[in-house]
Amino acid sequence: MIRTAKKKIPVVLLSVMFSFVVSGQDEIIDRITGIVGDQIILQSDIENQYLQLKAQGYTGPAKKVKCSIFEDQLAQKLLLNQAMVDSIEITESQVEMEMDRRMQMFINQIGSEKQLEDYYNKSMLEIKEDFRELIRNQLLTEEMQRNIAGEITITPSEVKKFFNRAPKDSLPLINLQIEICQIVKIPPFSEEAKLEVREKLLNLRKRIINEESFSTLAVLYSEDKGTAIKGGELGYMNKADLVKEFAESAFSLKKGIVSTIVETEFGYHIIKLIDRRNDQVNVRHILMKPKISLTAKRQAKKFLDSLIQVIRADSISFGFAALRYSNDAESRLNGGIILNPRTGDTKFEMDQLDKQMYYVVKDMEVDEISDPYETTDAKGNLVYKIATIHSRSKPHRANLKEDYKLLQELTKQSKQQKFFGEWIEDKQKNTYIRIADEYQTCKFSNKGWLKH
């Protein structure tokens, strides 16, 4: 099936079109299977999700699974419709940030950006455009859910009650998990390297002022690979979305003006304002980083080698060494323990580690310290690290002692689900809902869908 772009269509017209969406040549493109307010559900929405489940090895009854997928779609469209009614807004910067996060996740899973492009047979820009509407709608529904549920809190007694009442075979199986500590050393830039970068950027700025294309020069020279492909364009951003120095410069610019050199934790930039919209700006930038000398690299590695010897001699603990010597602000105050960005917890399953960290720690024992290794941090800066496994748990059923945070989250989800179910029942009464005949026989968990 070929999926057409969705547009907002009046409900009356949607009712007339309920059987089929047709092209100008009366060719059947796709079939509408559900309508919730001004939102439509296409048969392809159901089929695509079903095919994904089959590809993951699911072999259950097709009808039952498609009914479940369809009910989930009804709930999502109800949320999306209410978000539109309530005029909830998602900024371009939020969409871009989530887009970048997901693209990076896909790239990590498949191996490289080139492999991802080959898999879809599209450029990264085209892949992103395909995902943009989906991500925007998901962010809208998530924001709507947060507005509905509000600040739901969970007490320890509720967690304990949830655990005691849950059938033991329904509690999640926890795979092998590890906690990792790190000490990070950032090799310093020499003054000569900083001066060289500044001179390069001054030269580029002069060329832009002399009417060379900022966009073209960004593609050729910017070291921010995520935006270079788009001519350095960031998209609309709030001030809070940008690091302080960059934001101050970007929001002080006039349209078409190129900034002086701006130094941030990411490197050195020149910035050009494309447009200002309310409290947001859209800018292009070119990022350059000073090159680290071989001597600085060797000194960083030598420092970590010496620190390892001190820790192994029990003169200092790894945690205290991290607090005193690590250059990573996020982990040093926690004794070097790394947070899992997917869960916010300190525990990682092995497949949640990036490739480089995986190969460093995969054969290590608890308290064993790795050799120093070169890598890049979240800001793209070259760093040296040593790592140790702080703890390792065996596969097990979730329990209060080892997995309290997970059980706390499951308790909260259960409470939110109950609250959300009540909200759905209330909104169903006053929302236009239409369901195709073939889904009228589904055994929905919420009977209110079939009362329309």
C-alpha positions in Angstrom: 0.0 0.0 0.0 1.1 3.6 -0.7 0.5 5.9 2.2 -0.6 9.5 1.3 0.1 12.5 3.4 -2.6 13.1 6.0 -4.4 16.5 6.0 -7.0 17.8 8.3 -10.4 17.1 6.7 -13.8 18.1 8.1 -15.6 15.2 9.9 -18.6 15.4 7.6 -16.4 14.9 4.5 -14.5 12.1 6.3 -17.8 10.2 6.8 -18.5 10.4 3.1 -14.9 9.1 2.3 -15.1 6.4 5.0 -14.9 3.5 2.6 -11.8 4.5 0.6 -9.2 7.2 0.0 -9.0 7.7 -3.8 -6.5 9.4 -6.1 -7.4 11.7 -8.9 -7.6 8.7 -11.3 -9.9 6.8 -8.9 -7.1 4.4 -8.0 -7.5 3.0 -4.5 -4.6 4.1 -2.4 -5.6 3.1 1.2 -8.7 2.5 3.3 -9.8 4.4 6.3 -10.7 2.0 9.1 -11.3 4.5 11.9 -12.1 8.2 12.6 -11.6 9.9 16.0 -12.6 13.5 15.9 -10.6 15.0 13.0 -8.0 12.1 13.1 -8.1 9.1 10.7 -6.7 5.6 11.0 -5.6 3.9 7.8 -5.6 0.2 7.1 -1.9 0.6 6.4 -1.3 1.9 9.9 -2.5 -1.5 11.2 -0.8 -3.6 8.5 2.6 -1.9 8.9 2.6 -2.5 12.7 1.4 -6.1 12.3 4.2 -6.8 9.8 6.7 -5.4 12.2 5.5 -7.8 14.9 5.7 -10.7 12.5 9.2 -9.7 11.6 10.1 -9.8 15.3 8.8 -13.5 15.4 5.2 -13.1 16.5 3.1 -16.0 15.4 -0.3 -15.4 17.2 -3.8 -15.0 15.7 -3.7 -12.1 13.2 -7.2 -10.9 13.9 -6.6 -10.6 17.7 -3.3 -8.7 17.1 -4.8 -6.3 14.6 -7.7 -5.6 16.9 -5.2 -4.8 19.7 -3.2 -2.5 17.3 -6.4 -0.8 16.2 -7.5 -0.1 19.8 -4.1 1.4 20.6 -4.5 3.6 17.5 -7.9 4.7 18.6 -6.5 5.8 22.0 -3.6 7.6 20.3 -5.9 9.4 17.9 -8.1 10.4 20.8 -5.1 11.9 22.5 -3.9 13.6 19.3 -7.4 15.0 18.7 -7.6 16.4 22.2 -4.1 17.9 21.8 -5.3 19.8 18.8 -8.5 20.9 20.6 -6.4 22.1 23.5 -3.9 23.9 21.2 -0.9 22.0 22.6 2.2 22.9 20.7 5.5 21.1 20.0 8.4 23.2 18.9 10.6 22.4 15.9 13.6 22.1 18.2 11.7 19.4 20.2 11.0 17.5 17.0 14.6 17.9 15.8 16.1 16.7 19.1 13.8 13.6 19.2 14.6 13.0 15.5 18.3 13.1 16.1 18.0 10.8 19.2 16.1 8.2 17.2 18.3 8.5 14.1 21.3 7.9 16.4 19.6 4.9 17.9 18.9 3.5 14.5 22.5 4.1 13.4 23.8 2.4 16.5 21.6 -0.6 15.8 22.4 -1.0 12.1 26.1 0.0 12.3 26.5 3.3 10.4 24.7 6.2 8.8 25.6 4.8 5.3 24.1 1.4 6.2 20.9 3.1 7.4 20.7 5.0 4.1 21.3 1.8 2.1 18.6 0.0 4.2 16.0 2.6 3.3 17.5 3.4 -0.1 17.2 7.1 0.9 19.4 9.9 2.1 19.3 10.9 5.8 17.3 14.0 4.9 14.7 11.9 3.2 14.5 9.4 6.0 14.0 12.2 8.5 11.2 13.8 6.5 9.5 10.4 6.4 9.6 10.2 10.2 8.9 13.9 10.9 5.0 13.8 11.1 5.1 10.6 13.1 7.5 12.0 15.6 5.6 15.3 15.9 2.3 13.4 16.6 3.9 11.1 19.1 5.4 14.1 21.0 1.9 15.7 21.0 0.2 12.6 22.4 3.0 12.2 25.0 2.5 15.9 26.1 -1.3 15.3 26.2 -0.8 12.2 28.4 1.4 14.3 30.8 -1.3 16.9 31.0 -3.9 14.3 31.7 -2.0 12.3 34.3 -0.5 15.4 35.9 2.1 14.7 38.7 1.2 11.2 39.8 3.3 10.2 42.8 4.0 6.7 44.1 4.6 5.8 47.8 6.8 2.9 48.9 3.7 1.2 50.3 2.1 1.3 46.9 5.2 -0.2 45.3 5.2 -3.0 47.9 1.5 -3.6 47.4 1.9 -3.7 43.6 4.7 -6.3 44.0 2.8 -8.5 46.4 -0.4 -8.5 44.3 1.3 -9.2 41.0 1.4 -12.8 39.9 5.0 -13.8 40.2 5.2 -15.1 36.6 4.0 -11.7 35.4 6.9 -9.8 36.9 9.5 -9.0 34.2 12.6 -11.2 33.7 15.7 -9.1 34.2 18.7 -9.9 32.0 22.2 -9.7 33.2 22.9 -6.1 34.2 26.0 -4.2 35.0 26.9 -0.8 36.6 29.9 0.9 35.1 32.1 3.6 36.6 34.4 5.8 34.5 37.1 8.4 34.8 37.4 10.8 31.9 40.4 12.9 31.0 40.0 15.6 28.4 43.4 16.5 26.7 43.7 20.3 26.7 43.9 22.3 23.5 47.1 24.3 22.9 46.8 28.1 22.4 48.3 27.6 18.9 45.4 25.1 18.1 42.8 27.6 19.3 44.3 30.4 17.4 44.4 28.3 14.2 40.7 27.5 14.5 39.8 31.1 15.1 41.8 32.2 12.0 40.0 29.6 9.9 36.6 30.8 11.1 37.6 34.5 10.6 38.5 33.6 7.0 35.2 31.9 6.5 33.3 34.8 8.0 35.1 37.2 5.6 34.1 35.0 2.6 30.5 35.0 3.8 30.4 38.7 4.2 31.8 38.9 0.7 28.7 37.0 -0.4 29.8 33.4 -0.5 27.1 31.0 0.6 27.1 30.3 4.3 25.1 27.1 3.6 27.8 25.8 1.2 30.7 26.6 3.5 28.9 24.9 6.4 28.5 21.7 4.3 32.2 21.8 3.4 33.8 22.9 6.8 31.4 22.5 9.7 32.3 19.8 12.2 28.7 19.5 13.4 27.8 16.6 11.2 24.2 16.6 12.2 23.6 20.1 10.8 26.3 20.4 8.2 24.3 18.4 5.8 21.5 21.0 6.1 23.9 23.9 5.5 24.4 24.4 9.2 20.7 25.1 9.9 19.5 24.2 13.4 15.7 24.8 12.9 13.6 26.9 15.3 15.0 26.8 18.8 14.1 28.3 22.2 16.8 30.0 24.2 16.7 27.2 26.8 17.5 24.6 24.0 20.9 26.2 23.4 24.0 26.5 25.5 24.3 29.9 27.1 27.0 31.5 25.0 25.5 30.3 21.7 22.0 31.5 22.8 23.2 34.9 23.8 24.8 35.4 20.4 22.0 33.9 18.3 19.2 35.9 20.0 21.2 39.2 19.7 21.7 38.9 15.9 19.8 40.8 13.2 18.5 38.9 10.2 21.2 38.1 7.7 24.0 39.2 10.0 27.0 36.8 10.7 28.2 36.7 14.3 31.7 37.2 15.6 33.4 33.9 16.8 31.5 32.3 19.7 33.2 29.9 22.0 31.1 27.1 23.7 31.8 23.7 25.3 31.3 22.2 21.8 34.1 24.3 20.2 34.1 27.6 18.2 31.2 28.8 16.0 30.1 31.5 13.7 26.3 32.0 13.5 23.9 33.6 11.0 20.3 34.4 11.8 17.8 33.0 9.3 14.6 34.0 11.0 13.0 35.0 14.4 9.6 33.7 15.4 8.1 34.8 18.7 10.5 33.4 21.3 12.4 31.2 18.8 15.2 31.7 16.4 16.3 29.7 13.4 20.1 30.0 12.7 22.9 28.5 10.6 26.2 27.8 12.3 29.7 26.5 11.4 31.4 24.6 14.2 35.1 24.0 14.3 37.2 22.3 17.1 40.9 22.9 17.8 43.0 19.9 17.0 44.6 18.1 20.0 48.3 17.6 19.8 49.9 14.2 20.0 51.8 15.3 23.1 48.5 16.2 24.9 47.0 12.8 24.0 50.0 11.0 25.3 49.9 13.0 28.6 46.3 12.2 29.1 46.9 8.5 28.6 50.0 8.6 30.8 48.0 10.3 33.6 45.3 7.6 33.5 48.0 4.8 33.4 49.5 6.3 36.6 46.1 6.7 38.2 45.3 3.0 37.6 48.4 2.0 39.4 47.5 4.1 42.4 43.9 2.6 42.5 45.2 -0.9 42.2 47.6 -0.3 45.1 44.6 0.5 47.2 45.9 4.0 47.9 42.7 5.5 46.6 39.3 4.1 45.6 38.0 4.3 42.0 35.0 6.4 43.2 37.2 8.9 45.1 39.6 9.1 42.1 36.6 9.9 39.8 35.4 12.6 42.1 38.8 14.2 42.3 40.2 13.7 38.8 37.4 13.0 36.3 36.6 15.7 33.8 33.0 14.3 33.2 30.7 16.6 35.3 27.8 14.2 35.1 29.4 11.0 36.5 32.2 12.4 38.8 29.9 13.4 41.6 28.4 9.9 41.6 31.8 8.2 42.1 32.1 7.8 38.3 28.9 5.7 37.9 27.3 6.3 34.5 23.6 6.8 34.1 21.8 4.8 31.4 20.3 7.5 29.1 17.4 5.1 28.1 16.2 4.4 31.6 17.7 7.1 33.9 19.0 4.2 36.0 22.6 3.2 36.7 22.1 -0.3 35.3 22.8 -1.4 31.7 21.9 -4.5 29.8 24.8 -5.4 27.5 22.9 -4.5 24.4 22.3 -1.0 25.7 26.0 -0.1 25.7 27.5 1.7 22.8 29.8 -0.5 20.7 33.0 0.9 22.1 32.0 0.6 25.7 30.7 -2.9 25.1 34.0 -4.2 23.7 35.9 -2.5 26.6 33.8 -4.1 29.4 32.3 -7.3 27.9 35.0 -9.7 29.4 35.8 -7.7 32.6 35.2 -8.8 36.1 33.7 -6.6 38.9 36.3 -4.1 40.1 38.7 -4.9 37.2 39.9 -1.7 35.6 40.3 -1.2 31.8 43.3 0.1 30.0 43.0 3.8 29.0 41.2 4.1 25.6 40.4 7.0 23.3 36.8 7.9 22.5 34.4 10.9 22.1 32.0 12.3 24.7 28.4 13.4 24.2 29.6 16.8 22.9 31.8 15.2 20.2 35.1 16.1 22.0 38.0 13.6 22.0 38.6 12.2 25.5 40.4 9.4 27.2 38.7 7.0 29.6 39.2 4.2 32.0 36.3 2.1 33.1 35.5 -0.5 35.8 32.4 -2.7 36.4 30.9 -1.5 39.7 28.4 -4.4 40.0 27.0 -7.2 38.0 23.6 -9.0 38.6 22.5 -12.4 37.3 19.3 -12.9 35.2 16.4 -13.0 37.6 12.7 -12.1 38.2 12.2 -8.5 39.3 12.3 -8.1 43.1 12.1 -5.3 45.6 15.8 -5.6 46.7 17.5 -5.4 43.3 14.9 -3.7 41.1 13.0 -1.3 43.3 13.3 1.6 40.8 11.9 -0.6 38.0 9.0 -1.8 40.2 8.3 1.8 41.2 8.0 2.7 37.5 5.7 -0.2 36.9 3.5 0.8 39.8 3.4 4.4 38.4 2.5 3.1 34.9 -0.3 0.9 36.4 -1.7 4.0 38.3 -1.4 6.1 35.1 -3.1 3.5 33.0 -6.1 3.4 35.4 -6.3 7.2 35.3 -5.9 7.3 31.5 -8.6 4.6 31.1 -11.1 6.8 33.0 -10.1 9.8 30.9 -10.8 7.8 27.7 -14.2 6.7 28.9 -15.1 10.3 29.6 -13.8 11.7 26.3 -15.5 8.9 24.2 -18.9 10.4 25.2 -18.3 13.7 23.4 -16.0 12.8 20.5 -17.0 11.7 17.0 -15.9 8.1 16.6 -16.4 5.9 13.6 -15.1 2.3 13.2 -15.1 0.2 10.1 -17.4 -2.9 10.0 -14.5 -5.4 10.1 -13.3 -4.0 13.4 -16.8 -3.9 15.0 -16.4 -7.5 16.1 -13.1 -6.8 18.0 -13.1 -7.5 21.7 -11.7 -4.2 22.9 -10.6 -3.8 26.5 -12.6 -0.6 26.6 -16.1 -1.2 25.4 -16.8 2.5 24.9 -15.3 2.4 21.4 -18.2 0.4 20.1 -21.0 2.5 21.5 -20.7 5.0 18.6 
